[in-house]
Amino acid sequence: MVAQRSSGYKVESVELALRILDGYRLRDKEIRVERAQFQLKGSYDPAMKPKKKKQSKDKERLKKKIE
């Protein structure tokens, strides 16, 4: 089973791959193609997301405001 790993594919391309490649035989092996199923692993809590560090440009702007 081969799953689509990226969401950057167009719907038309996925449908075409399903029609052409699903069940295709290559080197005496059958290729199976199916739509990817995206699921959230665990629960998402935005409060647990690490905070971004301020950039040096922001620090320079603050210094200029203070002066």
C-alpha contacts under 8 A as a table, 3 or more apart, distances in Angstrom:
res1	aa1	res2	aa2	distance
1	M	31	I	7.37
1	M	32	R	5.31
1	M	33	V	6.44
1	M	34	E	7.67
2	V	32	R	6.58
2	V	33	V	5.81
2	V	34	E	7.18
3	A	33	V	6.95
3	A	34	E	6.40
3	A	35	R	6.69
3	A	36	A	5.36
4	Q	7	S	7.60
4	Q	34	E	7.89
4	Q	35	R	6.65
4	Q	36	A	5.13
5	R	36	A	7.17
6	S	9	Y	6.94
9	Y	13	S	6.56
9	Y	14	V	6.86
10	K	13	S	5.27
10	K	14	V	6.52
11	V	14	V	5.24
11	V	15	E	6.25
12	E	15	E	5.15
12	E	16	L	6.12
13	S	16	L	5.07
13	S	17	A	6.16
14	V	17	A	5.10
14	V	18	L	6.16
14	V	35	R	7.46
15	E	18	L	5.05
15	E	19	R	6.29
16	L	19	R	5.16
16	L	20	I	6.07
17	A	20	I	5.21
17	A	21	L	5.34
17	A	22	D	7.17
17	A	33	V	7.37
18	L	21	L	5.74
18	L	22	D	5.28
18	L	33	V	5.84
18	L	34	E	6.55
19	R	22	D	6.19
20	I	24	Y	7.26
21	L	24	Y	5.10
21	L	31	I	6.63
21	L	32	R	7.22
21	L	33	V	6.52
22	D	31	I	5.89
22	D	32	R	4.83
22	D	33	V	4.79
22	D	34	E	7.54
23	G	30	E	5.68
23	G	31	I	5.36
23	G	32	R	5.62
23	G	33	V	7.69
24	Y	30	E	5.63
24	Y	31	I	5.31
24	Y	32	R	7.55
25	R	28	D	5.98
25	R	29	K	5.37
25	R	30	E	4.41
25	R	31	I	6.09
26	L	29	K	5.27
26	L	30	E	6.32
26	L	31	I	7.11
40	L	43	S	7.16
45	D	48	M	5.64
45	D	49	K	7.24
46	P	49	K	5.29
54	K	58	D	6.37
54	K	59	K	7.32
55	Q	58	D	5.43
55	Q	59	K	6.75
56	S	59	K	5.02
56	S	60	E	6.26
57	K	60	E	5.06
57	K	61	R	6.26
58	D	61	R	5.12
58	D	62	L	6.29
59	K	62	L	5.13
59	K	63	K	6.28
60	E	63	K	5.09
60	E	64	K	6.29
61	R	64	K	5.11
61	R	65	K	6.26
62	L	65	K	5.07
62	L	66	I	6.26
63	K	66	I	5.14
63	K	67	E	6.35
64	K	67	E	5.21
